[in-house]
Amino acid sequence: MLLVFQIIFVLFTFFAISSVIKKKKQGLLGPKGTIFWIIFWIAVAIAVAWPESTAKIAKIFEIGRGVDFVFYIAIATLFYLIFKLHIKVETIARDVTKVVRDKAIKETLNNK
């Protein structure tokens, strides 16, 4: 029997998946991001609806509890996403620097 929390959270995951699809249709999310987030929210829904599934997976990896397994995966995923964001920010900063430098050079040449 599902608890109220489980029902609400599974409904929330459906909302999250529909939001992902909406962002994809608006062109704000690429195909890899869309697939990642849909798989993520499906996994969350499964873990919430059937908490014993995480315990079974944890046992395969010889991790004590299912919640520990979920915690390790969550931390690893967060660090991966932070890494990807860091790379993106560095790339944007480099591009902005290049554009500003090119504009400054053009303005300097035009003023001479």
Backbone hydrogen bonds in HBPLUS format (Angstrom, degrees):
<---DONOR---> <-ACCEPTOR-->    atom                        ^
c    i                          cat <-CA-CA->   ^        H-A-AA   ^      H-
h    n   atom  resd res      DA  || num        DHA   H-A  angle D-A-AA Bond
n    s   type  num  typ     dist DA aas  dist angle  dist       angle   num
A0007-ILE N   A0003-LEU O   3.08 MM   4  6.44 160.1  2.12 156.1 161.1     1
A0008-ILE N   A0004-VAL O   2.93 MM   4  6.17 170.1  1.94 158.3 160.9     2
A0009-PHE N   A0005-PHE O   2.80 MM   4  5.94 164.2  1.83 155.0 159.9     3
A0010-VAL N   A0006-GLN O   2.90 MM   4  5.99 158.3  1.95 147.4 153.1     4
A0011-LEU N   A0007-ILE O   2.99 MM   4  6.18 158.8  2.03 147.7 153.8     5
A0012-PHE N   A0008-ILE O   2.87 MM   4  6.14 148.4  1.97 143.1 152.7     6
A0013-THR N   A0009-PHE O   2.94 MM   4  6.27 146.2  2.05 143.6 152.2     7
A0014-PHE N   A0010-VAL O   3.13 MM   4  6.52 147.0  2.25 144.8 153.1     8
A0015-PHE N   A0011-LEU O   3.07 MM   4  6.43 154.1  2.14 147.0 154.2     9
A0016-ALA N   A0012-PHE O   2.82 MM   4  6.14 155.7  1.87 150.0 157.3    10
A0017-ILE N   A0013-THR O   2.87 MM   4  6.09 157.8  1.92 147.1 152.5    11
A0018-SER N   A0014-PHE O   2.95 MM   4  6.19 158.3  2.00 146.3 152.4    12
A0019-SER N   A0015-PHE O   2.90 MM   4  6.15 146.5  2.02 145.4 155.3    13
A0020-VAL N   A0016-ALA O   2.92 MM   4  6.25 150.6  2.01 146.7 154.6    14
A0021-ILE N   A0017-ILE O   2.98 MM   4  6.29 162.5  2.01 152.3 156.2    15
A0022-LYS N   A0018-SER O   2.93 MM   4  6.10 153.6  2.00 142.4 150.0    16
A0023-LYS N   A0019-SER O   2.92 MM   4  6.17 158.7  1.96 149.3 154.5    17
A0024-LYS N   A0020-VAL O   2.96 MM   4  6.23 149.0  2.06 146.7 155.6    18
A0025-LYS N   A0021-ILE O   2.98 MM   4  6.27 158.9  2.02 149.6 154.6    19
A0026-GLN N   A0022-LYS O   2.98 MM   4  6.26 142.2  2.13 143.9 154.6    20
A0028-LEU N   A0023-LYS O   2.89 MM   5  5.23 147.4  2.00 166.5 160.9    21
A0027-GLY N   A0024-LYS O   2.99 MM   3  5.10 153.5  2.06 103.4 111.8    22
A0034-THR N   A0030-GLY O   2.91 MM   4  6.08 155.7  1.97 150.9 158.4    23
A0035-ILE N   A0031-PRO O   3.00 MM   4  6.19 166.7  2.02 150.2 153.0    24
A0036-PHE N   A0032-LYS O   2.90 MM   4  6.07 165.1  1.93 150.1 154.9    25
A0037-TRP N   A0033-GLY O   2.94 MM   4  6.08 173.3  1.94 153.5 154.8    26
A0038-ILE N   A0034-THR O   2.97 MM   4  6.09 158.1  2.01 150.1 156.6    27
A0039-ILE N   A0035-ILE O   2.96 MM   4  6.07 169.4  1.97 153.9 157.1    28
A0040-PHE N   A0036-PHE O   2.83 MM   4  6.01 156.4  1.89 148.3 156.3    29
A0041-TRP N   A0037-TRP O   2.95 MM   4  6.09 168.9  1.96 148.3 150.2    30
A0042-ILE N   A0038-ILE O   2.97 MM   4  6.14 152.6  2.04 147.9 155.9    31
A0043-ALA N   A0039-ILE O   2.90 MM   4  6.07 160.8  1.94 150.8 156.0    32
A0044-VAL N   A0040-PHE O   2.92 MM   4  6.23 152.0  2.00 148.3 156.8    33
A0045-ALA N   A0041-TRP O   2.95 MM   4  6.13 160.0  1.99 142.7 147.9    34
A0046-ILE N   A0042-ILE O   2.95 MM   4  6.22 158.3  1.99 151.4 157.0    35
A0047-ALA N   A0043-ALA O   2.89 MM   4  6.07 163.5  1.92 149.7 154.5    36
A0048-VAL N   A0044-VAL O   2.91 MM   4  6.11 151.3  2.00 151.1 158.6    37
A0049-ALA N   A0045-ALA O   2.85 MM   4  5.92 163.3  1.88 149.0 154.5    38
A0050-TRP N   A0046-ILE O   2.81 MM   4  5.71 160.2  1.85 149.7 155.3    39
A0053-SER N   A0050-TRP O   2.88 MM   3  5.64 159.2  1.92 123.6 130.1    40
A0054-THR N   A0051-PRO O   3.23 MM   3  5.75 137.0  2.42 109.4 118.0    41
A0056-LYS N   A0052-GLU O   3.04 MM   4  6.36 151.5  2.12 147.1 154.1    42
A0057-ILE N   A0053-SER O   3.06 MM   4  6.33 158.9  2.11 146.2 151.6    43
A0058-ALA N   A0054-THR O   2.84 MM   4  5.97 158.0  1.89 144.7 151.6    44
A0059-LYS N   A0055-ALA O   2.97 MM   4  6.12 149.3  2.06 141.0 148.7    45
A0060-ILE N   A0056-LYS O   3.23 MM   4  6.55 146.9  2.35 140.1 148.0    46
A0060-ILE N   A0057-ILE O   3.09 MM   3  5.16 120.8  2.46  96.2 110.6    47
A0061-PHE N   A0057-ILE O   3.26 MM   4  6.66 149.7  2.35 147.1 154.4    48
A0063-ILE N   A0058-ALA O   2.77 MM   5  4.87 176.9  1.77 143.4 144.0    49
A0062-GLU N   A0059-LYS O   3.07 MM   3  4.71 156.9  2.12  97.7 103.8    50
A0069-PHE N   A0065-ARG O   3.21 MM   4  6.59 155.6  2.27 145.5 151.7    51
A0070-VAL N   A0066-GLY O   2.97 MM   4  6.30 161.8  2.00 153.2 157.3    52
A0071-PHE N   A0067-VAL O   2.90 MM   4  6.07 156.5  1.96 142.8 149.7    53
A0072-TYR N   A0068-ASP O   2.88 MM   4  6.15 162.3  1.91 155.3 158.9    54
A0073-ILE N   A0069-PHE O   3.00 MM   4  6.24 165.6  2.03 154.0 157.8    55
A0074-ALA N   A0070-VAL O   2.85 MM   4  6.00 158.3  1.89 149.4 156.1    56
A0075-ILE N   A0071-PHE O   2.93 MM   4  6.14 165.2  1.95 154.4 157.6    57
A0076-ALA N   A0072-TYR O   2.97 MM   4  6.14 166.9  1.99 150.6 154.6    58
A0077-THR N   A0073-ILE O   2.87 MM   4  6.02 159.6  1.91 149.3 155.3    59
A0078-LEU N   A0074-ALA O   2.88 MM   4  6.07 160.6  1.91 150.8 156.3    60
A0079-PHE N   A0075-ILE O   2.96 MM   4  6.20 164.4  1.99 153.8 157.5    61
A0080-TYR N   A0076-ALA O   2.97 MM   4  6.17 153.0  2.05 144.8 152.6    62
A0081-LEU N   A0077-THR O   2.89 MM   4  6.14 162.0  1.92 153.3 157.8    63
A0082-ILE N   A0078-LEU O   2.85 MM   4  6.07 155.7  1.91 149.8 157.1    64
A0083-PHE N   A0079-PHE O   2.91 MM   4  6.06 155.0  1.97 143.5 150.3    65
A0084-LYS N   A0080-TYR O   2.94 MM   4  6.28 159.9  1.98 150.8 155.6    66
A0085-LEU N   A0081-LEU O   2.90 MM   4  6.12 158.6  1.94 148.1 154.1    67
A0086-HIS N   A0082-ILE O   2.84 MM   4  6.04 154.4  1.90 148.3 155.6    68
A0087-ILE N   A0083-PHE O   2.98 MM   4  6.29 160.2  2.02 153.3 157.8    69
A0088-LYS N   A0084-LYS O   3.01 MM   4  6.24 157.7  2.06 146.1 152.5    70
A0089-VAL N   A0085-LEU O   2.85 MM   4  6.10 160.3  1.88 153.7 158.6    71
A0090-GLU N   A0086-HIS O   2.92 MM   4  6.14 163.4  1.95 152.2 156.8    72
A0091-THR N   A0087-ILE O   2.95 MM   4  6.15 155.4  2.01 147.1 153.9    73
A0092-ILE N   A0088-LYS O   2.94 MM   4  6.17 161.1  1.97 150.6 155.5    74
A0093-ALA N   A0089-VAL O   2.87 MM   4  6.06 162.2  1.90 152.2 157.4    75
A0094-ARG N   A0090-GLU O   2.97 MM   4  6.14 156.6  2.03 145.4 151.6    76
A0095-ASP N   A0091-THR O   2.93 MM   4  6.17 156.1  1.98 147.6 154.4    77
A0096-VAL N   A0092-ILE O   2.84 MM   4  6.07 161.9  1.88 156.0 160.5    78
A0097-THR N   A0093-ALA O   2.97 MM   4  6.13 161.7  2.01 147.1 152.3    79
A0098-LYS N   A0094-ARG O   3.02 MM   4  6.25 156.2  2.08 145.4 151.6    80
A0099-VAL N   A0095-ASP O   2.95 MM   4  6.22 161.6  1.99 151.8 156.5    81
A0100-VAL N   A0096-VAL O   2.90 MM   4  6.08 169.4  1.91 157.9 160.7    82
A0101-ARG N   A0097-THR O   2.89 MM   4  5.99 159.0  1.94 147.2 153.6    83
A0102-ASP N   A0098-LYS O   2.88 MM   4  6.05 164.1  1.90 150.8 155.1    84
A0103-LYS N   A0099-VAL O   2.93 MM   4  6.10 158.9  1.97 149.5 155.4    85
A0104-ALA N   A0100-VAL O   2.90 MM   4  6.07 158.1  1.95 147.8 153.9    86
A0105-ILE N   A0101-ARG O   2.96 MM   4  6.20 156.4  2.02 150.1 156.3    87
A0106-LYS N   A0102-ASP O   2.98 MM   4  6.22 161.4  2.02 148.0 153.0    88
A0107-GLU N   A0103-LYS O   2.91 MM   4  6.11 162.3  1.94 152.2 156.9    89
A0108-THR N   A0104-ALA O   2.96 MM   4  6.07 154.0  2.02 143.9 151.1    90
A0109-LEU N   A0105-ILE O   2.94 MM   4  6.16 158.4  1.98 150.2 155.9    91
A0110-ASN N   A0106-LYS O   2.92 MM   4  6.10 150.1  2.01 147.0 155.4    92
A0111-ASN N   A0107-GLU O   3.06 MM   4  6.17 138.1  2.24 140.6 150.3    93
